[in-house]
Amino acid sequence: MRSRRFVQVDVFSVAPHRGNPVAVVLEGDGLETEAMQRFASWTNLSETTFVLEPTTDAADYRVRIFTPTLELPFAGHPTLGTCHGWLEDRGLTRDAVVQECAAGLVELRRTPDGLAFAAPPLVRSGAVDDELLVRLTDALGLARQDVVDAQWVDNGPGWVALLLRSAEQVLALTPTWVDADVGVVGPLPPGAAEAVEVRAFFPKDGVLVEDPVTGSLNASLAGWLLDTGRVSSPYTARQGTALGREGRVHVSRDDAGTDWIAGATATLVAGTAWL
């Protein structure tokens, strides 16, 4: 073991301790996968990342992203938090960064709403089969008529999304178990500062977990909601309300058709980690 530079970054909220934290080991080179996974299990955050030298000249750095139990090819709030930590650690004020991860190269840029990443392509899309939809609605305590639409919106973690009729219905959910990674979204009333309310649920070690603010889910929801005309660009999604968080995810689509997912980032813990 040795001392390695380490930060914990709050993502997707301008209010301290109201976003989604990610642990970032800024000196990941030389660590074995087993050591990374063990440390991620120990931090017990939804994700822990390790910054490495890139394997291609097209990237500024490489990142490996771990949950407490497995490695992910891509995740949203860890991407923003890692980029924030990397820039801050090196004293850089660059407007554009390219991150290498298991899912490929991810572009990032500065925006008035904070750092933003370009939404990666979906690895699975399309309608949800009836058997899975029945299972999910039962688990969430919903009637079939409560669901306006359902789609696979998987950009790596495995998301399936349900669109409900209102944000109020989304906030009223009290599930005890789901056996898939599920995102639920509903529109807020006209005139609200945000367009939609989002919640994300996934099973972990036999327990249902709700993620406070989820970049990957909001990235995949963006394409679905924008393409179907249910929202217009730019818009802001609200997430974490049910958990007492104040997550705000800012979504915009550029002229090339790329969806950009932005949010505030702030280092709240800084120091060293021994691993």
DRENDO-1510 file (C-alpha; in Angstrom, 1 decimal, always signed):
<recs>
REC; n; res; u; v; w
REC; 1; MET; +0.0; +0.0; +0.0 .
REC; 2; ARG; +1.0; +3.6; -0.5 .
REC; 3; SER; -0.6; +7.0; -0.1 .
REC; 4; ARG; -2.5; +8.2; -3.1 .
REC; 5; ARG; -4.2; +11.5; -3.8 .
REC; 6; PHE; -8.0; +11.3; -3.2 .
REC; 7; VAL; -11.1; +13.4; -3.3 .
REC; 8; GLN; -14.8; +13.0; -2.8 .
REC; 9; VAL; -16.8; +15.1; -5.1 .
REC; 10; ASP; -20.5; +16.0; -4.8 .
REC; 11; VAL; -22.2; +16.0; -8.2 .
REC; 12; PHE; -25.5; +17.5; -9.6 .
REC; 13; SER; -26.3; +19.9; -6.8 .
REC; 14; VAL; -25.2; +23.5; -5.9 .
REC; 15; ALA; -26.1; +22.8; -2.3 .
REC; 16; PRO; -23.4; +21.0; -0.4 .
REC; 17; HIS; -24.2; +17.4; +0.6 .
REC; 18; ARG; -27.4; +17.5; -1.5 .
REC; 19; GLY; -26.1; +15.8; -4.6 .
REC; 20; ASN; -24.5; +12.4; -5.3 .
REC; 21; PRO; -21.0; +11.8; -4.0 .
REC; 22; VAL; -18.3; +9.9; -5.9 .
REC; 23; ALA; -14.9; +8.8; -4.5 .
REC; 24; VAL; -12.0; +9.6; -6.8 .
REC; 25; VAL; -8.6; +8.0; -6.5 .
REC; 26; LEU; -6.4; +10.4; -8.5 .
REC; 27; GLU; -3.4; +8.1; -8.7 .
REC; 28; GLY; -4.8; +4.8; -9.9 .
REC; 29; ASP; -1.9; +3.5; -11.9 .
REC; 30; GLY; -0.2; +0.4; -10.5 .
REC; 31; LEU; -3.3; -0.9; -8.7 .
REC; 32; GLU; -4.7; -4.3; -9.5 .
REC; 33; THR; -8.4; -4.7; -10.2 .
REC; 34; GLU; -8.9; -6.7; -7.0 .
REC; 35; ALA; -7.4; -3.8; -5.0 .
REC; 36; MET; -9.7; -1.3; -6.8 .
REC; 37; GLN; -12.8; -3.4; -6.2 .
REC; 38; ARG; -11.9; -3.9; -2.5 .
REC; 39; PHE; -11.4; -0.2; -2.0 .
REC; 40; ALA; -14.7; +0.6; -3.8 .
REC; 41; SER; -16.5; -1.9; -1.5 .
REC; 42; TRP; -14.9; -0.2; +1.5 .
REC; 43; THR; -15.9; +3.3; +0.5 .
REC; 44; ASN; -19.5; +1.9; +0.1 .
REC; 45; LEU; -20.5; +4.8; -2.2 .
REC; 46; SER; -22.5; +4.0; -5.3 .
REC; 47; GLU; -19.3; +4.5; -7.3 .
REC; 48; THR; -15.6; +4.9; -6.8 .
REC; 49; THR; -13.3; +5.8; -9.7 .
REC; 50; PHE; -9.6; +5.4; -10.4 .
REC; 51; VAL; -7.7; +7.8; -12.7 .
REC; 52; LEU; -5.1; +6.2; -14.9 .
REC; 53; GLU; -2.9; +7.2; -17.8 .
REC; 54; PRO; -4.8; +6.9; -21.1 .
REC; 55; THR; -4.1; +4.2; -23.6 .
REC; 56; THR; -4.7; +6.5; -26.5 .
REC; 57; ASP; -3.5; +9.9; -27.5 .
REC; 58; ALA; -7.1; +10.9; -28.1 .
REC; 59; ALA; -7.9; +10.9; -24.4 .
REC; 60; ASP; -6.7; +13.1; -21.6 .
REC; 61; TYR; -7.0; +10.4; -18.9 .
REC; 62; ARG; -8.5; +7.0; -18.4 .
REC; 63; VAL; -11.0; +6.1; -15.7 .
REC; 64; ARG; -12.2; +2.8; -14.2 .
REC; 65; ILE; -15.5; +2.9; -12.4 .
REC; 66; PHE; -16.5; +0.5; -9.6 .
REC; 67; THR; -19.6; +0.0; -7.5 .
REC; 68; PRO; -19.1; -1.8; -4.2 .
REC; 69; THR; -19.6; -5.1; -6.1 .
REC; 70; LEU; -18.7; -4.7; -9.8 .
REC; 71; GLU; -17.0; -2.6; -12.5 .
REC; 72; LEU; -19.1; -0.4; -14.8 .
REC; 73; PRO; -18.2; +0.5; -18.4 .
REC; 74; PHE; -19.7; +3.9; -17.9 .
REC; 75; ALA; -21.6; +6.0; -15.3 .
REC; 76; GLY; -22.7; +9.6; -15.4 .
REC; 77; HIS; -22.1; +11.3; -12.1 .
REC; 78; PRO; -18.7; +9.5; -11.7 .
REC; 79; THR; -17.7; +10.9; -15.1 .
REC; 80; LEU; -18.4; +14.5; -14.1 .
REC; 81; GLY; -16.9; +14.0; -10.6 .
REC; 82; THR; -13.8; +12.4; -12.0 .
REC; 83; CYS; -13.3; +15.1; -14.6 .
REC; 84; HIS; -13.8; +17.8; -11.9 .
REC; 85; GLY; -11.2; +16.0; -9.7 .
REC; 86; TRP; -8.7; +15.6; -12.5 .
REC; 87; LEU; -8.9; +19.2; -13.6 .
REC; 88; GLU; -8.7; +20.5; -10.0 .
REC; 89; ASP; -5.8; +18.2; -9.1 .
REC; 90; ARG; -3.8; +19.5; -12.1 .
REC; 91; GLY; -4.8; +23.1; -11.8 .
REC; 92; LEU; -6.4; +23.2; -15.2 .
REC; 93; THR; -9.1; +25.4; -16.5 .
REC; 94; ARG; -9.7; +23.7; -19.9 .
REC; 95; ASP; -13.0; +24.0; -21.6 .
REC; 96; ALA; -12.9; +20.5; -23.3 .
REC; 97; VAL; -11.7; +17.1; -22.0 .
REC; 98; VAL; -11.8; +13.6; -23.4 .
REC; 99; GLN; -12.2; +10.8; -20.9 .
REC; 100; GLU; -11.4; +7.2; -21.8 .
REC; 101; CYS; -13.4; +4.5; -20.1 .
REC; 102; ALA; -14.5; +0.9; -20.8 .
REC; 103; ALA; -17.4; +2.2; -22.9 .
REC; 104; GLY; -15.0; +4.2; -25.1 .
REC; 105; LEU; -14.2; +7.9; -25.4 .
REC; 106; VAL; -16.5; +10.4; -23.7 .
REC; 107; GLU; -16.3; +14.1; -24.5 .
REC; 108; LEU; -16.7; +16.6; -21.7 .
REC; 109; ARG; -17.0; +20.4; -21.7 .
REC; 110; ARG; -17.6; +23.3; -19.4 .
REC; 111; THR; -21.1; +24.9; -19.6 .
REC; 112; PRO; -22.9; +27.6; -17.6 .
REC; 113; ASP; -24.6; +24.8; -15.7 .
REC; 114; GLY; -21.3; +23.0; -14.8 .
REC; 115; LEU; -19.3; +20.3; -16.5 .
REC; 116; ALA; -21.2; +18.3; -19.1 .
REC; 117; PHE; -20.7; +15.0; -20.8 .
REC; 118; ALA; -21.9; +13.9; -24.2 .
REC; 119; ALA; -24.5; +11.2; -23.7 .
REC; 120; PRO; -23.1; +7.8; -25.0 .
REC; 121; PRO; -25.1; +5.7; -27.4 .
REC; 122; LEU; -27.5; +3.2; -26.1 .
REC; 123; VAL; -26.5; -0.5; -26.1 .
REC; 124; ARG; -30.1; -1.5; -25.8 .
REC; 125; SER; -33.3; +0.3; -26.7 .
REC; 126; GLY; -36.9; -0.5; -27.8 .
REC; 127; ALA; -40.1; -1.6; -26.1 .
REC; 128; VAL; -40.3; -3.4; -22.9 .
REC; 129; ASP; -42.0; -6.9; -23.1 .
REC; 130; ASP; -45.3; -7.4; -21.4 .
REC; 131; GLU; -43.9; -9.9; -18.8 .
REC; 132; LEU; -41.2; -7.5; -17.6 .
REC; 133; LEU; -43.6; -4.6; -17.6 .
REC; 134; VAL; -46.1; -6.5; -15.4 .
REC; 135; ARG; -43.3; -7.5; -13.1 .
REC; 136; LEU; -42.1; -3.9; -12.7 .
REC; 137; THR; -45.5; -2.3; -12.3 .
REC; 138; ASP; -46.3; -4.9; -9.6 .
REC; 139; ALA; -43.0; -4.2; -7.8 .
REC; 140; LEU; -43.5; -0.5; -7.9 .
REC; 141; GLY; -47.1; -0.6; -6.8 .
REC; 142; LEU; -48.5; +0.7; -10.1 .
REC; 143; ALA; -51.5; -0.1; -12.2 .
REC; 144; ARG; -50.8; -0.7; -15.9 .
REC; 145; GLN; -52.8; +2.4; -16.8 .
REC; 146; ASP; -50.4; +4.5; -14.7 .
REC; 147; VAL; -47.6; +3.9; -17.2 .
REC; 148; VAL; -47.7; +6.2; -20.2 .
REC; 149; ASP; -44.8; +4.4; -21.9 .
REC; 150; ALA; -41.9; +2.1; -21.2 .
REC; 151; GLN; -38.6; +1.7; -23.0 .
REC; 152; TRP; -35.2; +0.1; -22.7 .
REC; 153; VAL; -32.7; +3.0; -22.3 .
REC; 154; ASP; -29.6; +1.1; -21.5 .
REC; 155; ASN; -26.3; +3.0; -22.1 .
REC; 156; GLY; -24.2; +0.7; -19.9 .
REC; 157; PRO; -25.7; +0.2; -16.4 .
REC; 158; GLY; -28.8; -1.6; -17.8 .
REC; 159; TRP; -31.6; +0.9; -17.4 .
REC; 160; VAL; -35.3; +0.3; -18.3 .
REC; 161; ALA; -37.5; +3.4; -18.0 .
REC; 162; LEU; -41.1; +4.0; -17.1 .
REC; 163; LEU; -42.9; +7.2; -17.9 .
REC; 164; LEU; -45.7; +8.1; -15.5 .
REC; 165; ARG; -48.4; +10.7; -15.9 .
REC; 166; SER; -47.1; +13.1; -13.3 .
REC; 167; ALA; -44.1; +13.9; -11.0 .
REC; 168; GLU; -46.6; +13.5; -8.1 .
REC; 169; GLN; -47.0; +9.8; -9.0 .
REC; 170; VAL; -43.2; +9.4; -9.2 .
REC; 171; LEU; -42.7; +10.9; -5.8 .
REC; 172; ALA; -45.5; +8.7; -4.3 .
REC; 173; LEU; -43.8; +5.4; -5.2 .
REC; 174; THR; -42.8; +3.3; -2.2 .
REC; 175; PRO; -41.4; +0.1; -3.7 .
REC; 176; THR; -39.9; -2.6; -1.5 .
REC; 177; TRP; -38.2; -4.5; -4.3 .
REC; 178; VAL; -37.5; -4.5; -8.0 .
REC; 179; ASP; -35.3; -7.0; -9.9 .
REC; 180; ALA; -34.0; -4.7; -12.5 .
REC; 181; ASP; -32.3; -1.3; -12.8 .
REC; 182; VAL; -35.4; +0.9; -13.2 .
REC; 183; GLY; -35.7; +4.7; -13.9 .
REC; 184; VAL; -39.1; +6.3; -13.4 .
REC; 185; VAL; -39.9; +9.8; -14.8 .
REC; 186; GLY; -42.9; +12.0; -14.7 .
REC; 187; PRO; -43.6; +15.6; -15.9 .
REC; 188; LEU; -43.8; +18.5; -13.5 .
REC; 189; PRO; -46.6; +21.1; -13.8 .
REC; 190; PRO; -46.3; +23.8; -16.5 .
REC; 191; GLY; -44.4; +26.7; -15.2 .
REC; 192; ALA; -42.2; +24.7; -12.8 .
REC; 193; ALA; -38.5; +25.4; -12.8 .
REC; 194; GLU; -37.7; +21.8; -13.8 .
REC; 195; ALA; -39.4; +19.8; -16.5 .
REC; 196; VAL; -39.5; +16.3; -15.0 .
REC; 197; GLU; -39.0; +14.4; -11.7 .
REC; 198; VAL; -36.8; +11.3; -11.9 .
REC; 199; ARG; -36.2; +8.4; -9.6 .
REC; 200; ALA; -33.8; +5.5; -10.0 .
REC; 201; PHE; -34.0; +2.1; -8.3 .
REC; 202; PHE; -31.8; -1.0; -8.4 .
REC; 203; PRO; -31.3; -4.2; -6.4 .
REC; 204; LYS; -28.1; -4.6; -4.4 .
REC; 205; ASP; -27.2; -7.5; -2.2 .
REC; 206; GLY; -30.9; -8.4; -1.7 .
REC; 207; VAL; -31.8; -4.8; -0.8 .
REC; 208; LEU; -33.6; -2.2; -2.9 .
REC; 209; VAL; -31.4; +0.9; -3.4 .
REC; 210; GLU; -32.5; +4.4; -4.6 .
REC; 211; ASP; -29.8; +6.4; -6.3 .
REC; 212; PRO; -29.9; +10.1; -5.3 .
REC; 213; VAL; -29.0; +11.6; -8.7 .
REC; 214; THR; -28.2; +9.5; -11.8 .
REC; 215; GLY; -26.2; +10.9; -14.7 .
REC; 216; SER; -26.4; +7.8; -16.9 .
REC; 217; LEU; -30.1; +7.4; -16.5 .
REC; 218; ASN; -30.8; +11.1; -17.2 .
REC; 219; ALA; -28.5; +10.8; -20.3 .
REC; 220; SER; -30.5; +7.9; -21.7 .
REC; 221; LEU; -33.9; +9.4; -20.7 .
REC; 222; ALA; -32.9; +12.6; -22.6 .
REC; 223; GLY; -32.8; +10.9; -26.0 .
REC; 224; TRP; -36.1; +9.1; -25.4 .
REC; 225; LEU; -37.9; +12.2; -24.1 .
REC; 226; LEU; -36.5; +14.6; -26.6 .
REC; 227; ASP; -37.1; +12.3; -29.6 .
REC; 228; THR; -40.7; +11.7; -28.6 .
REC; 229; GLY; -41.4; +15.4; -28.1 .
REC; 230; ARG; -42.2; +15.0; -24.4 .
REC; 231; VAL; -39.7; +17.7; -23.5 .
REC; 232; SER; -37.8; +20.3; -25.5 .
REC; 233; SER; -34.2; +21.3; -25.3 .
REC; 234; PRO; -32.8; +22.6; -23.0 .
REC; 235; TYR; -34.5; +21.3; -19.9 .
REC; 236; THR; -33.7; +20.5; -16.3 .
REC; 237; ALA; -34.5; +17.2; -14.5 .
REC; 238; ARG; -35.1; +17.1; -10.8 .
REC; 239; GLN; -33.9; +14.0; -8.8 .
REC; 240; GLY; -33.3; +13.1; -5.2 .
REC; 241; THR; -36.4; +14.9; -3.8 .
REC; 242; ALA; -37.7; +11.7; -2.1 .
REC; 243; LEU; -34.3; +11.3; -0.4 .
REC; 244; GLY; -34.0; +14.9; +0.8 .
REC; 245; ARG; -31.4; +15.7; -1.9 .
REC; 246; GLU; -31.5; +18.6; -4.4 .
REC; 247; GLY; -30.3; +17.0; -7.6 .
REC; 248; ARG; -30.5; +19.1; -10.8 .
REC; 249; VAL; -29.5; +17.6; -14.1 .
REC; 250; HIS; -29.3; +20.1; -17.0 .
REC; 251; VAL; -29.9; +18.6; -20.5 .
REC; 252; SER; -29.3; +20.2; -23.9 .
REC; 253; ARG; -29.1; +19.0; -27.5 .
REC; 254; ASP; -26.7; +20.7; -29.8 .
REC; 255; ASP; -27.1; +21.2; -33.6 .
REC; 256; ALA; -25.3; +18.0; -34.3 .
REC; 257; GLY; -27.9; +16.1; -32.3 .
REC; 258; THR; -25.7; +15.3; -29.3 .
REC; 259; ASP; -27.3; +15.4; -25.9 .
REC; 260; TRP; -25.2; +17.0; -23.2 .
REC; 261; ILE; -25.7; +16.2; -19.5 .
REC; 262; ALA; -24.5; +18.9; -17.1 .
REC; 263; GLY; -24.4; +19.5; -13.4 .
REC; 264; ALA; -22.6; +21.2; -10.6 .
REC; 265; THR; -19.5; +19.6; -9.1 .
REC; 266; ALA; -17.7; +20.4; -5.8 .
REC; 267; THR; -14.9; +18.8; -3.9 .
REC; 268; LEU; -16.1; +18.2; -0.3 .
REC; 269; VAL; -13.4; +15.8; +0.9 .
REC; 270; ALA; -9.7; +16.1; -0.1 .
REC; 271; GLY; -6.6; +14.3; +1.1 .
REC; 272; THR; -4.9; +10.9; +0.6 .
REC; 273; ALA; -6.0; +7.3; +0.7 .
REC; 274; TRP; -3.8; +4.3; +1.5 .
REC; 275; LEU; -4.2; +1.5; -1.0 .
</recs>
